[in-house]
Amino acid sequence: MKPGVRNLITDVAGLRVGHAQDATLRSGATVLLADTPFVAAVNVMGGAPGTRETDLLAPDRLVQQVDALVLSGGSAFGLDAASGVADGLRRMGRGFAVGTQRVPIVPGAILFDLLNGGNKDWDENPYKQLGRRALAEAGTDFLLGTIGAGYGAATGRWKGGLGSASCVLDSGITVGALVAVNALGSVTIGDGPQFWAAPWELDGEFGGLGLPTHFPAETDPLPMKRMGEATTIAIVATDAALTQAEAQRIATAAQDGMARAIVPAHTLLDGDLVFAAATGSWHMADPLRDLFQIGHAAACCLARAIARGVHAARPMPGDLQPCWQSHPFAPR
């Protein structure tokens, strides 16, 4: 397993990612789309999710492909970012054909960032416009950290962020992950700089610090956020040709990556969720072996992406949490 050329989810051929954010609002949105509709599924393990059109992603539903997936800040208000994306896609002629009409299928998920110091006193919900802007900015290269859906994110200890990672399997299949990290738990171990995801790090992508020589003694964790304030929302993707049921299994397996990178994860107070996307350009030579490996790779990529998102977060005036990069122990 090795990283893709960009070490981004867009190493999966045909995928594009766009971000939009508002510095005054201290929030943003991120969209993932492909050149053509793609298979998508979802797995929810957190106790406080916020979603749009996720029921449509079950294998027994009529629609088997989507036009885009959206991650957004803004709590329930942020679900409107997907409406902005849908409007833009409809103007492009994209969407599920119903007679003479086109209805873009745009599932989405949100995180809570309403108490991060930004000005939330809006007269009109700003997230629809953020969705439109994110769609307009979609491309294969994008920044990590304080951007898009991760712009106003926070974790139990550090400022959160937007992360991504990819890998190419020996079979030639590419797998990638995209995540907005706003977790209740911690991505680092104890009081040190090392990330829980360190065993899966490739090429020093989030500092190359490895694991500490001593792990903190087992303690009973206490929530550092209140109910509804935490969530890690993610997308894992592959170029393999998957059914919706197979994609759902990949989303389920990818949740292991969240548990490897965040401690604790999947709590009652988090809305942890993973979408899976499959573009279908690579036909599996050995489906049983390939699905096994894709699931493992998705979990590894997601763990790495979570660490990369926090590692890349940058400080801004008015931050309520420190950035990993600005701490004295961060390598200079």
C-alpha positions as CSV (number, residue, x, y, z in Angstrom):
1,M,0.0,0.0,0.0
2,K,1.4,3.4,-1.0
3,P,-0.1,6.9,-1.2
4,G,-1.6,8.2,-4.4
5,V,0.1,10.9,-6.4
6,R,-1.7,13.7,-4.5
7,N,-2.4,11.8,-1.3
8,L,-6.0,13.1,-1.6
9,I,-9.3,11.4,-2.2
10,T,-9.2,12.9,-5.8
11,D,-6.5,10.3,-6.6
12,V,-9.6,8.2,-7.3
13,A,-9.9,9.1,-11.0
14,G,-12.9,11.2,-11.9
15,L,-13.5,12.7,-8.4
16,R,-13.4,16.4,-7.7
17,V,-13.6,18.2,-4.4
18,G,-14.7,21.8,-3.8
19,H,-14.6,24.0,-0.6
20,A,-16.2,27.2,0.4
21,Q,-15.9,29.0,3.7
22,D,-16.8,32.3,5.4
23,A,-14.2,33.8,7.9
24,T,-16.8,35.9,9.7
25,L,-19.1,32.9,10.0
26,R,-16.2,30.6,10.9
27,S,-17.8,27.8,9.0
28,G,-17.9,26.3,5.6
29,A,-18.9,23.4,3.3
30,T,-17.3,20.8,1.1
31,V,-18.6,18.9,-1.9
32,L,-17.4,15.7,-3.6
33,L,-18.6,14.9,-7.1
34,A,-17.6,12.9,-10.1
35,D,-17.8,13.3,-13.8
36,T,-20.8,11.0,-13.9
37,P,-23.2,9.7,-11.2
38,F,-21.6,7.2,-8.8
39,V,-22.7,4.5,-6.3
40,A,-22.9,5.7,-2.7
41,A,-23.8,4.3,0.7
42,V,-23.6,5.4,4.3
43,N,-22.9,4.0,7.8
44,V,-23.8,6.0,10.9
45,M,-22.3,5.0,14.3
46,G,-22.6,8.2,16.2
47,G,-25.5,9.0,18.5
48,A,-26.3,12.5,17.2
49,P,-26.1,12.5,13.4
50,G,-27.5,15.3,11.1
51,T,-28.1,14.1,7.6
52,R,-30.0,14.7,4.3
53,E,-31.2,11.9,1.9
54,T,-29.3,9.1,3.7
55,D,-32.4,6.8,3.6
56,L,-32.1,6.9,-0.2
57,L,-28.7,5.2,0.1
58,A,-30.0,1.8,1.3
59,P,-29.5,-1.0,-1.2
60,D,-33.2,-1.7,-1.6
61,R,-34.1,1.9,-2.7
62,L,-34.9,2.9,-6.2
63,V,-32.0,5.3,-6.8
64,Q,-28.7,3.4,-6.9
65,Q,-26.4,6.4,-7.7
66,V,-25.9,9.9,-6.6
67,D,-24.6,13.1,-8.2
68,A,-22.6,14.5,-5.2
69,L,-22.0,14.2,-1.5
70,V,-21.8,17.2,0.8
71,L,-20.1,17.8,4.2
72,S,-20.9,21.0,6.0
73,G,-20.7,23.0,9.2
74,G,-23.7,24.8,10.6
75,S,-25.5,22.0,12.4
76,A,-29.1,21.6,10.9
77,F,-28.7,24.9,9.0
78,G,-25.8,23.4,7.1
79,L,-28.0,20.8,5.5
80,D,-28.9,23.7,3.1
81,A,-25.5,23.5,1.6
82,A,-26.6,20.4,-0.3
83,S,-29.5,22.4,-1.7
84,G,-27.1,24.9,-3.2
85,V,-25.1,22.1,-4.7
86,A,-28.3,20.5,-6.1
87,D,-29.3,23.9,-7.7
88,G,-25.9,24.1,-9.4
89,L,-26.0,20.5,-10.7
90,R,-29.5,21.0,-12.1
91,R,-28.2,24.0,-14.0
92,M,-25.5,21.7,-15.4
93,G,-28.2,19.3,-16.6
94,R,-27.2,16.7,-13.9
95,G,-29.7,14.7,-11.9
96,F,-32.1,11.7,-11.8
97,A,-34.4,11.8,-14.9
98,V,-38.1,12.1,-14.1
99,G,-40.0,12.9,-17.3
100,T,-38.7,16.2,-18.6
101,Q,-37.1,17.1,-15.2
102,R,-33.7,16.4,-13.7
103,V,-33.5,15.9,-9.9
104,P,-29.9,15.9,-8.6
105,I,-29.4,13.4,-5.8
106,V,-27.2,15.1,-3.2
107,P,-27.0,13.4,0.2
108,G,-25.2,15.3,2.9
109,A,-24.1,15.4,6.6
110,I,-23.4,18.2,9.0
111,L,-21.3,19.0,12.0
112,F,-21.9,21.4,14.9
113,D,-19.7,24.6,14.8
114,L,-22.3,27.1,16.0
115,L,-20.3,27.9,19.3
116,N,-16.9,28.5,17.8
117,G,-16.8,32.3,18.1
118,G,-18.1,33.1,14.6
119,N,-20.9,35.5,13.9
120,K,-24.0,33.3,13.5
121,D,-26.5,36.2,13.6
122,W,-27.6,35.8,10.0
123,D,-30.9,37.0,8.5
124,E,-30.8,34.4,5.8
125,N,-29.3,30.9,6.0
126,P,-25.8,31.3,4.4
127,Y,-25.2,27.6,3.7
128,K,-27.0,27.3,0.4
129,Q,-24.7,29.9,-1.1
130,L,-21.7,28.2,0.5
131,G,-22.8,25.0,-1.3
132,R,-23.0,26.8,-4.6
133,R,-19.5,28.3,-4.1
134,A,-18.0,24.9,-3.1
135,L,-19.5,23.3,-6.3
136,A,-18.0,26.1,-8.4
137,E,-14.5,25.5,-6.9
138,A,-14.5,21.8,-7.4
139,G,-11.2,20.4,-8.7
140,T,-8.6,17.7,-8.2
141,D,-6.3,19.7,-6.0
142,F,-7.3,21.2,-2.7
143,L,-5.9,22.3,0.7
144,L,-6.3,20.6,4.0
145,G,-6.9,21.9,7.5
146,T,-8.8,25.1,8.1
147,I,-11.0,25.0,5.0
148,G,-14.4,23.9,3.8
149,A,-16.5,21.9,6.2
150,G,-13.5,21.8,8.6
151,Y,-13.1,25.6,8.7
152,G,-14.7,26.0,12.1
153,A,-14.2,22.4,13.5
154,A,-12.9,21.6,16.9
155,T,-11.9,18.4,18.8
156,G,-11.7,17.5,22.4
157,R,-8.3,19.2,22.6
158,W,-7.1,20.7,19.3
159,K,-8.6,22.8,16.6
160,G,-10.1,20.5,14.1
161,G,-9.9,20.6,10.3
162,L,-10.5,19.0,6.9
163,G,-8.3,16.0,6.1
164,S,-7.8,13.7,3.2
165,A,-5.5,10.8,2.3
166,S,-5.3,8.1,-0.4
167,C,-3.6,4.8,-1.2
168,V,-3.0,2.5,-4.2
169,L,-3.3,-1.2,-3.6
170,D,-1.1,-3.9,-5.2
171,S,-4.1,-4.8,-7.3
172,G,-4.1,-1.2,-8.8
173,I,-7.3,-0.2,-7.0
174,T,-7.2,3.3,-5.5
175,V,-8.9,4.2,-2.2
176,G,-9.2,7.6,-0.7
177,A,-10.8,9.4,2.3
178,L,-12.1,12.9,3.0
179,V,-13.1,14.0,6.5
180,A,-14.2,17.0,8.6
181,V,-12.9,16.4,12.1
182,N,-15.0,17.9,14.8
183,A,-14.8,15.1,17.4
184,L,-15.5,15.0,21.1
185,G,-12.5,12.7,21.5
186,S,-8.8,13.5,21.1
187,V,-6.7,12.7,18.0
188,T,-3.4,12.8,20.1
189,I,-2.2,10.6,22.9
190,G,-2.2,12.0,26.4
191,D,-0.3,15.3,26.7
192,G,2.1,14.6,23.8
193,P,2.1,15.4,20.2
194,Q,1.8,11.9,18.8
195,F,-1.3,11.0,16.9
196,W,-3.4,7.8,17.7
197,A,-3.3,7.2,13.9
198,A,0.6,7.0,13.9
199,P,0.7,3.2,13.1
200,W,-1.0,3.8,9.8
201,E,1.0,6.9,8.8
202,L,2.7,6.9,5.4
203,D,5.8,9.0,4.5
204,G,5.6,11.3,7.5
205,E,2.4,12.8,6.3
206,F,1.4,14.2,9.8
207,G,4.8,14.7,11.4
208,G,6.3,11.2,11.4
209,L,6.5,11.2,15.3
210,G,5.4,7.6,15.8
211,L,4.0,6.5,19.1
212,P,5.1,7.5,22.6
213,T,7.2,5.1,24.6
214,H,4.6,5.2,27.3
215,F,0.8,5.3,26.9
216,P,-1.3,7.2,29.5
217,A,-2.8,5.0,32.2
218,E,-6.4,4.0,31.5
219,T,-8.8,6.6,32.7
220,D,-12.5,7.2,32.5
221,P,-12.9,9.9,29.8
222,L,-15.1,12.9,30.4
223,P,-16.9,14.7,27.6
224,M,-15.2,18.0,26.7
225,K,-18.2,19.1,24.6
226,R,-21.9,19.1,25.3
227,M,-24.6,17.0,23.5
228,G,-24.8,17.8,19.8
229,E,-21.5,19.7,19.6
230,A,-19.4,17.0,18.2
231,T,-19.2,15.0,15.0
232,T,-16.7,13.5,12.6
233,I,-18.2,13.2,9.1
234,A,-16.3,11.5,6.3
235,I,-16.3,10.0,2.8
236,V,-14.3,7.1,1.6
237,A,-14.0,6.4,-2.1
238,T,-12.7,3.9,-4.5
239,D,-12.5,3.4,-8.3
240,A,-13.6,-0.2,-8.0
241,A,-17.0,-1.2,-9.4
242,L,-19.1,-1.8,-6.3
243,T,-22.8,-2.5,-5.8
244,Q,-24.6,-0.3,-3.3
245,A,-24.6,-3.1,-0.8
246,E,-20.8,-3.6,-1.2
247,A,-20.3,0.1,-0.8
248,Q,-22.2,0.0,2.4
249,R,-19.9,-2.7,3.8
250,I,-16.9,-0.5,2.9
251,A,-18.5,2.4,4.8
252,T,-18.9,0.1,7.8
253,A,-15.3,-1.1,7.6
254,A,-14.1,2.5,7.3
255,Q,-15.5,3.3,10.7
256,D,-12.6,1.3,12.2
257,G,-10.4,4.1,10.9
258,M,-12.3,6.6,13.0
259,A,-11.8,4.5,16.1
260,R,-8.1,4.2,15.4
261,A,-7.6,7.9,15.1
262,I,-10.0,9.4,17.7
263,V,-10.3,8.3,21.4
264,P,-13.1,7.9,22.3
265,A,-15.0,7.7,19.0
266,H,-18.7,6.9,18.1
267,T,-20.0,8.3,21.4
268,L,-23.6,9.1,22.2
269,L,-22.6,12.8,21.9
270,D,-21.0,12.5,18.4
271,G,-22.8,12.2,15.1
272,D,-20.0,10.1,13.5
273,L,-20.9,9.1,9.9
274,V,-19.1,7.7,6.9
275,F,-20.3,7.8,3.3
276,A,-18.8,5.4,0.7
277,A,-18.5,6.3,-2.9
278,A,-17.5,4.0,-5.9
279,T,-16.9,5.4,-9.3
280,G,-16.8,1.9,-11.0
281,S,-14.0,2.5,-13.4
282,W,-12.0,-0.5,-12.1
283,H,-13.5,-4.0,-12.4
284,M,-12.3,-6.3,-9.7
285,A,-10.4,-9.4,-10.8
286,D,-11.0,-11.2,-7.5
287,P,-14.1,-9.6,-5.8
288,L,-13.7,-11.4,-2.5
289,R,-10.0,-10.5,-2.1
290,D,-10.5,-7.0,-3.5
291,L,-13.4,-6.1,-1.2
292,F,-11.5,-7.4,1.8
293,Q,-8.5,-5.1,0.9
294,I,-10.7,-2.1,0.0
295,G,-12.3,-2.2,3.4
296,H,-9.0,-2.3,5.2
297,A,-7.6,0.4,3.0
298,A,-10.6,2.6,3.6
299,A,-10.1,2.3,7.4
300,C,-6.4,3.1,7.1
301,C,-7.0,6.1,4.8
302,L,-9.7,7.5,7.1
303,A,-7.4,7.2,10.1
304,R,-4.6,9.0,8.2
305,A,-7.0,11.7,6.9
306,I,-8.2,12.5,10.4
307,A,-4.7,13.1,11.7
308,R,-3.8,15.1,8.6
309,G,-6.8,17.4,9.1
310,V,-5.8,18.3,12.6
311,H,-2.1,18.4,11.7
312,A,-2.8,20.9,8.9
313,A,-5.2,23.3,10.8
314,R,-3.9,26.8,11.0
315,P,-4.4,29.5,13.7
316,M,-6.7,32.4,13.2
317,P,-7.6,35.4,15.4
318,G,-10.4,34.4,17.8
319,D,-9.6,30.7,17.9
320,L,-11.1,29.0,21.0
321,Q,-8.6,26.1,20.8
322,P,-4.9,25.8,20.0
323,C,-3.7,24.4,16.7
324,W,-1.4,21.4,16.7
325,Q,1.0,23.3,14.4
326,S,1.3,26.2,16.8
327,H,2.1,24.2,19.8
328,P,5.8,24.4,21.1
329,F,6.2,20.6,20.5
330,A,5.3,20.8,16.8
331,P,8.4,20.3,14.5
332,R,9.7,23.6,13.0
